[in-house]
Amino acid sequence: MVTIPVIDLSAFTNGNATTRQGVVKQIYQACHEIGFMYLQNSEISKDLIEQVFIYSKSFFNLPLEVKQKQAWSDEFNNTGYVAVERERLDPNKPGDLKEAFNVSKQGAVGVDACVVAFYDSCTQLANTVLQTFALALELPEDFFTTRHSQHNHTLRFLHYPPLQTPPKPAQVRAGEHSDYGSITLLFQDRIGGLEVQTTTGEWIGAAAIPDTVIVNTGDLMQRWTNNVFCSTKHRVMIPKDDRVNQSRYSIAFFCHPNDDVEIACLESCQKENSSIYPPILAGEYLLQRLQATY
């Protein structure tokens, strides 16, 4: 039975060479075998996480017409409010039973002080994770962080409302999909519903573990590493118990390279000199994926 590993990041951030190397190995294994991990001791303050969840709830509690004034308009901007069923993460299924609010680095400044602080904390954590990736792949420690220096990341608040009416056939809270960028940080409440697909095709639950952050690798990291790190399909299902009558909230931080970075197979990931994917610019790939989603 495959399980999602729990990794103590403080052994990397505060440890000696040996403990740092131990964490790098664990992270390599997690990204190679399942593409998901829980990180403990991420150094993002619990109070700050609580504050942004409160901010998220207050935003989603606003009347629909107020939220729609900040509606998501296009994939070039990729910010703003996305109404329930507007998005289909699995294009073969009905629209997702969730609403979302996307914030960029610039947009965070106009929202709330706690959102800016949280965006910055997530950027710091993402950079630490990217350093471990570089070391795991035998690259200079700053290889990935220098290629993410423009902070083209998207902070996404998500709300899965209680179900008032029966869902359409095959409709879920978030359809089966992989993430588009390099890595995602995910903060979730206790309601649950997130499922991750293992390499054998079975779906396993990724329940909330207190004081951890879920990190998963995205498509661009999979392309960069020639499938050494996997971009894993995941989804959010409708609970089969009374949690169906409760709201679920989560916050995702999608970490994306600078738009002009060419994503091409890394030397240390060449398999018998063959690259699985043709090179592509990071910004170009993101646009393609967003166009397919909306």
N, C-alpha and C positions, 0 to 999 in steps of 0.2 A: 504494500500500500504506500503510495507516494504521499508525503506530507510536505507542507510549505515550511522551510526551516526558519527558526527564530535566531537572529544573529545580534550579538551585543556590539554595537558600533563603537562604544567607548574604548574597547580594546584596540581599536585602530586609531582613534583620535588622541587618546592619552597613553597608549601603550609603547613598549619598546619595540625594537626591530622584529623580535620573534613573535610577539602577540599581534603586531600589525600584519605580519606575513600570514599568520593563522587566519585572521579575518579575511584577508585577500583571497585565500584558498576557499574559505567557506562561501564567499560571495561568488567566486568563479563557478563553484559547483552548483549553487542555487540558480544562477543565470543559465548555466549550460543544461541543467537537468529539468528545470520547471519554469524558469523565467519569472518567478515570484519569490519574495522573502519578506519576513517581518523584521524590522529593525528596532532594537531596544536602545535606549539612551541616545536618542537622536539630537539632543540638545535644543529642541524646540520646546518652549515652556508650555506646561499644561494649561496655565492661565490664558496664554495667548490662543491656544487651540480652542479653549472654551469660549473665548470672546468672539472668535470668527464663526463658531457654530451659532452663537446668539445672533450675530449680525446676519448670517445666512437665513435663519428662521424668520427674523423680522423682515427681511427682503421678500421672502416667498409668501409671507402673510399679507403683503400689500394687495390691493385690488388688481385684478388682471389688467384693467385699462391703464393703471399706473405703470405696471411692469412692462406693458407693451410699448410704452413711450421710449423704452430703452431696448427695443427689439433688436435681435441679431439681424444684420442686414446682408452681409456677404462674406464669402470665404477669405477675401483679401484682408479684411479687418478681423474677422473671427472673434468679435466681442459682443456683449449684450445679452439680452434675455431670449431664451428659447422655450416656447410654450410646450405643454404636454402634447405628445404625439407628433410634434414638428420634425423630430429627428428619427431616423431609422438606422440604428447601428448595424442591424442585419437587414440588408435591402430586400430580402425575400419575405420579411415578416411585417405585420402592421406596425405603425409608429409606436415608439417607446412610451411607456407610462411613467414619464418623468418630465420635470422642467429643470432648466439650468440657467445659470448666469455666468458668463465668461468675462474675465477681467484680465487686461494686459498690464504690463509694468506701468505704462503711462496712465491707464485707466484706474489703477489702484490708488493713485494719488488723489483722484477726485471722488473717492468712495468713502473711506473711513480710515482713521489712523491705524486701527488694529489690522486692517486688510493690507496696508503698506508694510507694516512690521512683519506680518505673516508671509507676504510675498518674498520679502528679503530673507527671512529665516529659511523658507523653502529653497530659495536659490543657494544659500550657504550649504544646506544639507545635500542638495543635488550635486553641488561641486565636490563635496566630500565623497559621495558615492562614485562620481565620475573619476576621482583620483584612484579609488580602489579598483575600478574597472581597468584603468590604464596600467596599473601595476600587475593586475591579473593577466593582462594580454601582452606583457613584456614591452610596454611602451613608456616613454618619459611620463612622470607623474602628472604633468600639466597638459598632456596631449589632448584630452577631451575638454578640459576647462577652458583652454584658450579658444577652442572651437565653439564654445557656448558663451562667449564674452559679451554678446549683445543682449543677453537675457530676453530672447524671443519666446519666453515661456508663457503659458496660459494657465491662470488660476480659475478653476471651475467649481462653482457651488452647485450642488445637485439636491433636488427634492423629489422624492417618490411619494406622491400623495396617497392617502388611504383610498382603497377601491370603493367607489360608490355604486358602480354598476359592474356586471360581469365583463371580464376582458373579451376581446375578439379572439377567435381561434388562433392559437399559436402566439398571442400577444404576451410580452413580458415587460418587466420594468426597464431593462436595458438589454438589447439584443446582443447576440454573440458577436464579438469583434476583437481585434487586437488594437493596441494603441499605436499612434502614428509616429511619435517622436523617438527620442533616445531612451529616456526613462520617465516613469510616472511615480509620483508620491501620492499615496491615498490615505486619507483620514476618514474613518467611518464610525457611525454611531452603533448602538448595540442591537439594532433591529435585524441586521444581517440580510442575507440573500445573495451575496457575491459568491459566484462559483468560477472555478478555474479548470481549464481542460488540461489533463496530463498528456504526455507524449503517446500514451496508449489509447487516448480518446475518451477516457472516463472523466466525469465531472466531479470535482471535490469542493467542499465548502471552504470559504476563506472567512471564517467568523472573526469578529472584532476581538483582538487581544488587548486588554487595557495597556496604555502607555507604550504602544508600538505604532510604527508607521509601516504600511505595506509599500514595498517598492517592486515595480515590475519593469521589465525591459520592453521597449517598443520596436516597431518595424525598422526604423533607421539603424538602431543598434544591431538588429539581426542582420541587416544588409552589410553594415560596416564589418561585422565579425564573420561574415560568410556562414551564418547559421551556427557558429560556435555558441553564441548566446541566443536564446530563443524568444521570439515575441509571441506570447501565449494568448490563445483565445480565452476570453472570459465574458461573463454575462451576469445580470442581476435578475433573479427569478422572483415570482410573486409568492410570498409565503403561503403555506398550506394550513396555517393556524390563525389565531386571532390577531397576529401581527399584521395581517392583511388590512386591518382597520386602523393601523397606525402609520404615521408619516415615517419615512426613512430619510435621513440626511447623510450626505457624504461630501467630502471636499477633495478634489483631485488637482494636482499640480503637474501639468504636462510640460516636461522639460524638452526644449527643442534647440538644435544647433543653430548657429548663425545661418541665415538664408543662403549665403553664397558658399557655404562649405560643401565641397564635393564628397559625397558618401561613396567611397570605393573600398573594395576589399583590402583589409589591413594585411601587411606582409606576414605577421605572425599567425594569421588565420587562413593562409593559402592552403588549399588541399590539393596536393599534386599539381600545383600551379594553375588550378582552375578556379575562376570566380563564378559564383552562382548567379550573381546579379550584375547588370550593367551599372556603371557609375551614374549617379543622379545628384542634382543639387538638392540640398535639404529643403529649401523653400518651395521648390517645384513639386517635390514629393508630397509635402503637406497640402498644397493646393489641390493636387489630384485627389487625395483622399477625402478632403472636405467637400469637394464638388460631388463626390459619389455618395456622401452621407445625407445631404440636404436635398 
